């Protein structure tokens, strides 16, 4: 058989170095990812990571604990993915970045669930022994910790899920109790009587962090207070207040005014009403609000004179309900108040110190002067824990016919208290006007029902008490905020404003499930300070958990015979759950030898400025003098695709479980990476599909590299000997190395994702790989160009896959093991460095010009393809007129046919003929298309005039013939 016969029968496709890989084009993530999770679990990836990182500097992200009371939602997924990317990225950059997940197990979210179960079964919680009830709460939390663990693992989260922290762990409960006792022993803890936000539905005080504001319609009333002392022409006339809480009128003890507001005395001249002022009545109003108020009451009026601040300071009024039920016989003074404005109402603020913080503050600021004037500064308890009026509200409490009126019922519905008060005011001829107002009003974020402000004894931590070193908890916290890095920076301003304005920290909750406020107090609220008692308490908590506080005989056990049990009361209130979570840094960061204190970073949703960031800051500053974190990162909330809030009623919720089941966790993770997570982000099917499309392009780029590297024999070419195109790609890698590392340092994942995706799709697939396919497929094994290209593809692959591994851990694991089947895991790798010698700004500037010329050529050839004058760019050999000297100089020493993927090309400095193709954005370049001369090579499909020049291979080009001869000599064909 002759050589020519051999070549005629030769299948040239078998002589090409075409991509070969088992890495599938279709990802099949919903099936593949659980297999990878199982592999990680079986091989103990988390432990291997810890072993590999031993001795490295630590980088610790402390996990903010989710509540263990249900399946995870999209907010959990966003949060955990961000944390996972941070810990993985630092682990792969030379740190020991250990992630320890945690759960918040105490408090209302879980207790509320158990109570719902009780109600459904007709059971009464109060009839069950407290520790039996607590066990049910504990079991409930344990169940959901297990469920959420599986869901977090499915997201690709790697951490110490075998040894997480939980606030219900006995050691954790002991440490939380120990932190409380530090506040008690230092004098920061005190019992006080202040108005707090109270949930009637849940029967407990609430912190600001447990409250959300929703639209609400309230009754509004304008009430007349008769002047009993003051200037002669004001006596017998009225000061008018306005309020949106009529039920608080029985608790009124003063009226606040402002010396910054202009007031006047007004006379009613005509009236069209069924009740209220009649002609001749005189009333005091802020001038800016008089017209609106009189219009509301359907009155005509005239202004008589100015009323000065000095005159108001001398005014005392009678309570509008004086005489009702034998109560309200006290004087109602006028007090200067900084909070008073003339934006709405009357310019006078009804002051019920038991029902509002500002009311309380202005009352207490004047308490001493009031007592000197013979006015009692005592604050009444007008409403009980169930929302009923008490005996301190005569006429509306137990003495009322039919029983006490109620502000809110057990279901959060409005009771009859408002109407009862309004009726009484009408009967007393003290109602000026009434109406309805839609406004935002505080609601419990758990029960979603309105709350009330109610004066009740609670346990507080001082914000402004001197701690013995010239600092207060507030000044310490503000200093710590200034020393903390915030991402985004606006978080610092937000948290600072909250700390500047917040009242004393209310710690007590009237619940059953949680760590108790484990102190003993006397009748006056003085706390027993005895280290021996404290030691017995903490020892018991360590062994038995906080249940020990509620066990029979606990009081005698802890007092130990050293103190009179009749004098000391055992406090049974439960600690605010935010104190629990605010203490997590103690029993995780401090107590675990695989972590460190303070944490490098806390990351949670922006609502945690008033939640976990806030309570952790206060707890740590109160006991350690500084924040437990160096950096605070916040993310926004996930909205529906149209920008509306996700809700069950709208049917626009996106569940992470559904996305993973249909598309895969890496698609969800890619969405997180592609969002401006610092702001509120959107998610829906269109957005998911956009990320699927981006993922597919990224995956196909990786797949092509894997297929090409199947032929890589690991040979290296010196950097200086590489073709310019390879050196250009290494320069781009060097630039990307800076972008990737800075992006991970700045937690700017979108910047990394965008740059890497653009690089893979635009610079690799559509440029570098497109150009180099001919050399990689067709060049001889000895070709320096092919060797250099393989080396660069190898270098690109190793860097891209490791850079992307924190973001897309499943796909990059699959790709890495496809390339390195004997490897343990891509997550055991470190980011590959990029030598400074790769940087070549001059080369990059040159190739920017080369690519401008290429754009014009490819634009011209695209038209030729559309017009079917050519089928492939290899059929073309265009004439390119480059009159721009800079552009021509950039391309004249290059093989532009190779770069433009044509079979030939001619570069001319002469002006182009009329009709040549141009692009407005690339002046100085014009293209005249032309067909390549010669014959199509049967192997490379290039059209050249040297096809057949080698008689041994008559239907291929000289380049391809030489490659075939070399392959034959190597026995490969």
Secondary structure by P-SEA (a helix, b strand, c coil): ccaaaaaaaccccccccccccccccccaaaaaaaaaaaaaaaaaaaaaaaaaacccbbbbbbbccccccccccaaaaaaaaaaaaaaaaaaaacccbbbbbbbbccccaaaaaaaaaaaaaccccccccaaaaaaaaaaaaaaaaaaaaaaaaaacccccccbbbbcccaaaaaaaaaaaaaaaaaccbbbbbcccccccccccccccccccccbbbbbbbbbbbbbcccccccccbbbbbbbccccccccccbbbbbccbbbbbbbbcccccccccccccccccccccaaaaaaaabbbbbbcccccaaaaaabbbccccccccccccbbbbbbbbcccccccccccccccccccaaaaaaaaaaaaaaaaaccccccccccccccccccccccccccccccbbbcccccccccaaaaaaaaaaaaacccccccccbbbbbccccccbbbbbcbbbbbbbbccccccccccaaaaaaaaaaaccccccaaaaaaaaaaaccccccccccccccccccccccccccccccaaaaaaaaaaaaacccccccccaaaaaaaccccccccbbbbcccccaaaaaaaccccccccccccccccccccccccccccaaaaaaaaaaaccccccccbbbbbbbbbccccccccccccccccaaaaaacccaaaaaaaaaaccccccccccaaaaaaaaaaaaaaaaaaaaaaaaaccccccccccccccaaaaaaaaaaaaaaaaaaaaaaacaaaaaaaaaaaaacccccccccccccccccccccccaaaaaaaaaaaaaaaaaaaaaccccaaaaaaaaaaacccccccccccccccccccccaaaaaaaaaaaaaaaaaaaaaaaaaaacccccccccbbbbbbccaaaaaacccccccccccccbbbbbccccccccccccccccbbbbbbbbcccccccccccccccccccccccccaaaaaaaaaaaaaccc
